[in-house]
Amino acid sequence: MSIPAASSPLKAVLWDMDGTIVDTEPYWIAAERALVEAHGGTWSHQQAMQLVGQSLSFSAGLLQQAGVQLEIRDIIDTLTAQVISSVQQQVPWRPGARELLEELHQAGVRCALVTMSEGPLAREVVANLPRPYFDVLVTGDIVTRGKPHPEAYLTAVELLQETDPELGIHHCVALEDSVPGVAAAVASGVATVAVPHIVPLPDHESYELWDSLAGRSLGELEALLVGAGCQSHPAPALGDSRG
């Protein structure tokens, strides 16, 4: 691994997982539908969209409202096990994600995974990558407040600071695909790139909007920090959704 140039403002990239690195949303939706139907209910596409990017506890609560007669913890465990099983059969990589991870790795830019999925699923996805790209894993089961709260992103920065005390919020870029995820990243103060997938996102001055990670580069991420000039913007009122 090469060491990034001292003049580069970029020290770390903070990655969402579901919808950003892997296209697991169809797996989650299938697991939700199967669970609701097993309890005699119905699960619509519109209902599923309300869960994109949300914490699993929040999602489990909506599934209870849809008729699932299980405790929150049991719902989370059931969904996670089904999605892990699907990932083990086929990992649905998102375009450009692995290529950008490799470029960052070669340049010595650190990466953190910031996901509302829990540890077992995050570790399954990471294990399928060709290299140990992530220095830090922040998962939904180690934070108190899930996205859209900024706690997960702030936790990732704090963990990265343990081995690099000079690293700050202004040295980081977050990559997100969902409404709650973008809101969380922006609220943390991290420069944010929104790469919408399942749910569209509007243009907003508080984040950069890309249509894909395919063909994107380290240089473009560095340029975001240089161009931002460490300016801050209020987080957009994006509403509710899951990713």
VENTANOR-V378286 format. One record per helix or strand of 3 or more residues. SS is the DSSP state (h for helix, s for strand). FROM is the first residue (numbers start at 1). LEN is the number of residues. If there is no record, write none. Layout:
# VENTANOR-V378286
{{SS/FROM/LEN} {SS/FROM/LEN}}
This chain:
# VENTANOR-V378286
{{s/12/4} {h/25/14} {h/45/5} {h/56/10} {h/72/18} {h/97/11} {s/110/5} {h/119/9} {s/134/5} {h/140/3} {h/151/11} {h/169/3} {s/172/5} {h/179/10} {s/191/4} {h/218/11}}
